[in-house]
Amino acid sequence: MTVSTQTSSMPAPASVATPTPAPASGVESASAGRRPRKPSALRSERRGVRVAAWTAVIVCGGFAMLPVYWLLATSLTPRTQIFSYPPRFFPSEVTFEAYTALASNPALFDYLRNSVIVSVITAVLSVLVSAYMGYAFSKFRYRGRRSLMYFVLASQMFPQALLLVTLYTVFAAYGLLNTYTALVLSFTTFTLPLCVWMLKGFFDTIPDELIEAARVDGASRLRIIHSIVLPLSAPGLVAAGLFAFVRGWNDFIFALTLAGPEKQTLPPGLVNTFIGEASTAWPELMAASLVVSLPVAVAFIALQRFLVGGLTAGAVKG
């Protein structure tokens, strides 16, 4: 049997035309013919807010730095030109006689030593006592806890000068006048309430589960405080210590009343040295004020991140 195979011829595929790209010159001419987009209202509003914010920062910063500049300008101005009228914003003549007088006055170094001793001891004692008090308020639950917390805070409502006579009488009865002990105790008394509340808010942010886990591992309460809570609370401790240090460094009325010339700190010492009944040594006083404020400014700049973290801790829950 013969089988005939027929091959069917398939039609050839039609050719597909590929589109040719438009010349680049046409695209450029089309984009050139479009109008530029106008900035949106939101963008212009953001730019306006940014400009206003920077303007406010510059104005407020200039207002805050103006007294510092005036201290510097007055300390560099000769004594004969201090009260010249109209006052000059820039001194026409610069002299360093005021700073030379500071370096040659040995009494100022005694005042500086007293300020350092009193301020450092006040900061350490305030942090030590307020750490335990803040931890007790934060992590312990007992009857009268909230009332005691508000009682500690209410002590800040009394004017400090109102308690000066009472403290003077108590210290005189115990023979503590003209001693570092009287200054440290009086400064610590007024720094404790705020330090306690500051550290209490920081301790509130530490999870209770962390403390419970340490108890399960057999750690005592003191071990938990010293090995877990306090290392985690370093920013709060630095903020509280810096606040107490500044309080002891800047105090005037207590250091003037409770201490004699041998134990006085810088603020009353500068007043007694440069301010007299008949005249005031303004260049020397301004130079001393500028030098005295430098340690506090350097401490704030160096510990800024700890200070911000300590002050804002506990402000937001969750």
VENCOR-V711876 format. One record per residue. N is the residue number from 1. RES is the residue in one letter. SS is DSSP state (H for helix, E for strand, - for the rest). PHI is phi in degrees with one decimal (NA if undefined). PSI is psi in whole degrees, 0 to 359 (none if undefined). Layout:
# VENCOR-V711876
n=[N & N]
res=[RES & RES]
ss=[SS & SS]
phi=[PHI & PHI]
psi=[PSI & PSI]
This chain:
# VENCOR-V711876
n=[1 & 2 & 3 & 4 & 5 & 6 & 7 & 8 & 9 & 10 & 11 & 12 & 13 & 14 & 15 & 16 & 17 & 18 & 19 & 20 & 21 & 22 & 23 & 24 & 25 & 26 & 27 & 28 & 29 & 30 & 31 & 32 & 33 & 34 & 35 & 36 & 37 & 38 & 39 & 40 & 41 & 42 & 43 & 44 & 45 & 46 & 47 & 48 & 49 & 50 & 51 & 52 & 53 & 54 & 55 & 56 & 57 & 58 & 59 & 60 & 61 & 62 & 63 & 64 & 65 & 66 & 67 & 68 & 69 & 70 & 71 & 72 & 73 & 74 & 75 & 76 & 77 & 78 & 79 & 80 & 81 & 82 & 83 & 84 & 85 & 86 & 87 & 88 & 89 & 90 & 91 & 92 & 93 & 94 & 95 & 96 & 97 & 98 & 99 & 100 & 101 & 102 & 103 & 104 & 105 & 106 & 107 & 108 & 109 & 110 & 111 & 112 & 113 & 114 & 115 & 116 & 117 & 118 & 119 & 120 & 121 & 122 & 123 & 124 & 125 & 126 & 127 & 128 & 129 & 130 & 131 & 132 & 133 & 134 & 135 & 136 & 137 & 138 & 139 & 140 & 141 & 142 & 143 & 144 & 145 & 146 & 147 & 148 & 149 & 150 & 151 & 152 & 153 & 154 & 155 & 156 & 157 & 158 & 159 & 160 & 161 & 162 & 163 & 164 & 165 & 166 & 167 & 168 & 169 & 170 & 171 & 172 & 173 & 174 & 175 & 176 & 177 & 178 & 179 & 180 & 181 & 182 & 183 & 184 & 185 & 186 & 187 & 188 & 189 & 190 & 191 & 192 & 193 & 194 & 195 & 196 & 197 & 198 & 199 & 200 & 201 & 202 & 203 & 204 & 205 & 206 & 207 & 208 & 209 & 210 & 211 & 212 & 213 & 214 & 215 & 216 & 217 & 218 & 219 & 220 & 221 & 222 & 223 & 224 & 225 & 226 & 227 & 228 & 229 & 230 & 231 & 232 & 233 & 234 & 235 & 236 & 237 & 238 & 239 & 240 & 241 & 242 & 243 & 244 & 245 & 246 & 247 & 248 & 249 & 250 & 251 & 252 & 253 & 254 & 255 & 256 & 257 & 258 & 259 & 260 & 261 & 262 & 263 & 264 & 265 & 266 & 267 & 268 & 269 & 270 & 271 & 272 & 273 & 274 & 275 & 276 & 277 & 278 & 279 & 280 & 281 & 282 & 283 & 284 & 285 & 286 & 287 & 288 & 289 & 290 & 291 & 292 & 293 & 294 & 295 & 296 & 297 & 298 & 299 & 300 & 301 & 302 & 303 & 304 & 305 & 306 & 307 & 308 & 309 & 310 & 311 & 312 & 313 & 314 & 315 & 316 & 317 & 318]
res=[M & T & V & S & T & Q & T & S & S & M & P & A & P & A & S & V & A & T & P & T & P & A & P & A & S & G & V & E & S & A & S & A & G & R & R & P & R & K & P & S & A & L & R & S & E & R & R & G & V & R & V & A & A & W & T & A & V & I & V & C & G & G & F & A & M & L & P & V & Y & W & L & L & A & T & S & L & T & P & R & T & Q & I & F & S & Y & P & P & R & F & F & P & S & E & V & T & F & E & A & Y & T & A & L & A & S & N & P & A & L & F & D & Y & L & R & N & S & V & I & V & S & V & I & T & A & V & L & S & V & L & V & S & A & Y & M & G & Y & A & F & S & K & F & R & Y & R & G & R & R & S & L & M & Y & F & V & L & A & S & Q & M & F & P & Q & A & L & L & L & V & T & L & Y & T & V & F & A & A & Y & G & L & L & N & T & Y & T & A & L & V & L & S & F & T & T & F & T & L & P & L & C & V & W & M & L & K & G & F & F & D & T & I & P & D & E & L & I & E & A & A & R & V & D & G & A & S & R & L & R & I & I & H & S & I & V & L & P & L & S & A & P & G & L & V & A & A & G & L & F & A & F & V & R & G & W & N & D & F & I & F & A & L & T & L & A & G & P & E & K & Q & T & L & P & P & G & L & V & N & T & F & I & G & E & A & S & T & A & W & P & E & L & M & A & A & S & L & V & V & S & L & P & V & A & V & A & F & I & A & L & Q & R & F & L & V & G & G & L & T & A & G & A & V & K & G]
ss=[- & - & - & - & - & - & - & - & - & - & - & - & - & - & - & - & - & - & - & - & - & - & - & H & H & H & H & H & H & H & H & H & H & - & - & - & - & - & - & - & H & H & H & H & H & H & H & H & H & H & H & H & H & H & H & H & H & H & H & H & H & H & H & H & H & H & H & H & H & H & H & H & H & H & H & - & E & - & H & H & H & - & - & - & - & - & - & - & - & - & - & - & - & E & - & - & H & H & H & H & H & H & H & - & - & H & H & H & H & H & H & H & H & H & H & H & H & H & H & H & H & H & H & H & H & H & H & H & H & H & H & H & H & H & H & H & H & H & H & - & - & - & - & - & H & H & H & H & H & H & H & H & H & H & H & H & H & - & - & H & H & H & H & H & H & H & H & H & H & H & H & H & H & - & - & - & - & - & - & H & H & H & H & H & H & H & H & H & H & H & H & H & H & H & H & H & H & H & H & H & H & H & H & H & - & - & - & H & H & H & H & H & H & H & H & H & - & - & - & - & H & H & H & H & H & H & H & H & H & H & H & H & - & H & H & H & H & H & H & H & H & H & H & H & H & H & H & H & H & H & - & - & H & H & H & H & H & H & - & - & - & - & - & - & - & H & H & H & H & H & H & H & H & H & E & - & - & - & - & E & - & H & H & H & H & H & H & H & H & H & H & H & H & H & H & H & H & H & H & H & H & H & - & H & H & H & H & H & H & H & H & H & - & - & - & - & - & -]
phi=[NA & -102.8 & -104.7 & -97.8 & -100.5 & -109.7 & -98.3 & -84.7 & -82.5 & -83.8 & -69.7 & -68.4 & -62.9 & -73.2 & -74.9 & -93.2 & -84.1 & -86.7 & -69.5 & -88.1 & -63.9 & -70.1 & -63.8 & -63.2 & -64.5 & -68.4 & -64.4 & -62.4 & -69.0 & -68.6 & -68.7 & -70.0 & -78.9 & -75.2 & -81.4 & -65.8 & -69.2 & -80.9 & -62.4 & -67.2 & -65.7 & -66.9 & -65.0 & -65.2 & -67.4 & -62.6 & -64.5 & -65.8 & -64.5 & -65.4 & -64.1 & -64.1 & -65.3 & -66.3 & -63.2 & -64.5 & -63.7 & -66.0 & -65.4 & -65.9 & -65.2 & -63.7 & -65.4 & -74.8 & -87.3 & -61.6 & -61.9 & -65.4 & -64.9 & -67.6 & -58.9 & -64.3 & -65.2 & -68.6 & -68.4 & -96.5 & -91.3 & -60.5 & -61.7 & -72.2 & -108.6 & -65.0 & -103.6 & -67.6 & -125.0 & -71.5 & -65.8 & -95.4 & -73.0 & -117.3 & -65.2 & -75.4 & -138.4 & -107.8 & -138.8 & -111.1 & -64.1 & -64.4 & -71.5 & -66.4 & -66.0 & -63.6 & -67.1 & -94.9 & -105.1 & -70.4 & -65.4 & -66.5 & -70.2 & -67.1 & -63.3 & -65.0 & -62.3 & -62.2 & -64.4 & -64.2 & -62.5 & -67.3 & -67.9 & -66.1 & -65.4 & -62.2 & -64.6 & -65.2 & -66.7 & -65.1 & -66.7 & -64.0 & -73.7 & -69.0 & -65.5 & -69.9 & -67.1 & -64.3 & -67.8 & -65.4 & -71.1 & -85.4 & -107.9 & -100.7 & -121.1 & -150.6 & -71.2 & 84.2 & -63.6 & -66.7 & -64.4 & -67.0 & -62.7 & -69.2 & -66.3 & -64.3 & -69.6 & -67.0 & -65.3 & -75.9 & -77.2 & -79.9 & -62.3 & -66.1 & -65.7 & -66.8 & -90.6 & -65.9 & -63.9 & -63.9 & -63.6 & -61.8 & -65.4 & -65.6 & -66.3 & -67.2 & -66.7 & -99.0 & 69.5 & -103.7 & -67.3 & 60.9 & -133.7 & -65.9 & -61.6 & -63.2 & -68.3 & -64.8 & -65.8 & -67.8 & -67.7 & -64.3 & -58.2 & -91.8 & -92.8 & -60.6 & -56.3 & -68.4 & -64.1 & -63.4 & -69.6 & -64.7 & -73.6 & -62.1 & -63.6 & -73.1 & -66.0 & -62.8 & -79.8 & -81.4 & -62.8 & -67.5 & -62.6 & -66.3 & -70.7 & -64.5 & -64.5 & -67.6 & -66.5 & -61.8 & -76.5 & 95.0 & -77.5 & -78.9 & -65.1 & -65.0 & -65.3 & -65.1 & -66.1 & -78.2 & -100.0 & -119.8 & -70.3 & -65.3 & -61.0 & -72.4 & -102.3 & -56.8 & -60.2 & -66.4 & -65.3 & -66.4 & -63.4 & -66.1 & -64.8 & -67.4 & -61.9 & -66.0 & -63.5 & -65.0 & -62.0 & -72.4 & -74.7 & -96.1 & -63.9 & -120.2 & -70.5 & -70.9 & -66.9 & -76.0 & -89.9 & -90.6 & -128.8 & -88.3 & -60.1 & -74.3 & -113.9 & -71.6 & -92.4 & -64.4 & -56.4 & -69.2 & -64.8 & -66.1 & -64.1 & -68.6 & -86.3 & -109.1 & -113.4 & -112.3 & -73.4 & -105.2 & -152.4 & -130.7 & -82.6 & -65.4 & -60.3 & -66.0 & -66.1 & -67.8 & -65.3 & -66.3 & -63.7 & -67.7 & -67.3 & -66.6 & -77.7 & -65.0 & -58.8 & -66.8 & -63.7 & -64.8 & -64.2 & -63.9 & -67.9 & -69.9 & -108.9 & -63.2 & -67.6 & -68.0 & -65.7 & -64.8 & -64.3 & -72.7 & -74.6 & -93.0 & -66.6 & 83.8 & -74.0 & -121.6 & -94.8 & 105.3]
psi=[135 & 123 & 123 & 124 & 130 & 129 & 119 & 131 & 121 & 143 & 147 & 140 & 142 & 145 & 131 & 128 & 124 & 130 & 139 & 132 & 147 & 150 & 146 & 330 & 329 & 321 & 315 & 321 & 325 & 317 & 329 & 332 & 346 & 153 & 143 & 143 & 139 & 143 & 137 & 163 & 327 & 319 & 316 & 325 & 318 & 319 & 321 & 320 & 320 & 317 & 317 & 321 & 315 & 324 & 318 & 320 & 316 & 317 & 312 & 321 & 319 & 321 & 323 & 326 & 351 & 315 & 325 & 317 & 322 & 325 & 312 & 316 & 319 & 323 & 337 & 359 & 137 & 154 & 327 & 344 & 9 & 316 & 26 & 144 & 133 & 152 & 143 & 132 & 328 & 127 & 136 & 338 & 134 & 132 & 149 & 25 & 325 & 317 & 329 & 322 & 325 & 315 & 334 & 7 & 106 & 338 & 329 & 327 & 328 & 317 & 322 & 318 & 316 & 320 & 317 & 315 & 311 & 317 & 318 & 315 & 321 & 317 & 315 & 315 & 320 & 317 & 320 & 313 & 316 & 335 & 314 & 321 & 317 & 323 & 321 & 321 & 330 & 316 & 347 & 147 & 116 & 165 & 134 & 8 & 312 & 321 & 321 & 324 & 314 & 331 & 320 & 318 & 326 & 340 & 342 & 348 & 339 & 136 & 137 & 325 & 336 & 329 & 358 & 317 & 318 & 314 & 321 & 318 & 317 & 313 & 325 & 323 & 328 & 7 & 34 & 2 & 148 & 40 & 159 & 330 & 318 & 318 & 316 & 316 & 319 & 319 & 318 & 325 & 322 & 345 & 339 & 312 & 312 & 322 & 321 & 314 & 326 & 313 & 329 & 317 & 327 & 320 & 332 & 333 & 348 & 125 & 140 & 333 & 328 & 320 & 321 & 323 & 323 & 324 & 321 & 325 & 358 & 13 & 140 & 174 & 316 & 322 & 322 & 317 & 313 & 328 & 340 & 304 & 309 & 317 & 324 & 341 & 23 & 315 & 320 & 321 & 320 & 318 & 316 & 318 & 322 & 321 & 315 & 322 & 315 & 323 & 317 & 330 & 324 & 352 & 143 & 308 & 320 & 319 & 330 & 327 & 319 & 350 & 148 & 187 & 332 & 332 & 7 & 150 & 187 & 313 & 306 & 331 & 320 & 321 & 315 & 335 & 317 & 351 & 116 & 183 & 328 & 334 & 166 & 130 & 84 & 315 & 316 & 321 & 319 & 320 & 318 & 321 & 321 & 318 & 322 & 325 & 347 & 315 & 320 & 318 & 318 & 320 & 319 & 319 & 318 & 327 & 26 & 316 & 324 & 322 & 315 & 317 & 323 & 323 & 329 & 353 & 135 & 357 & 330 & 129 & 151 & none]
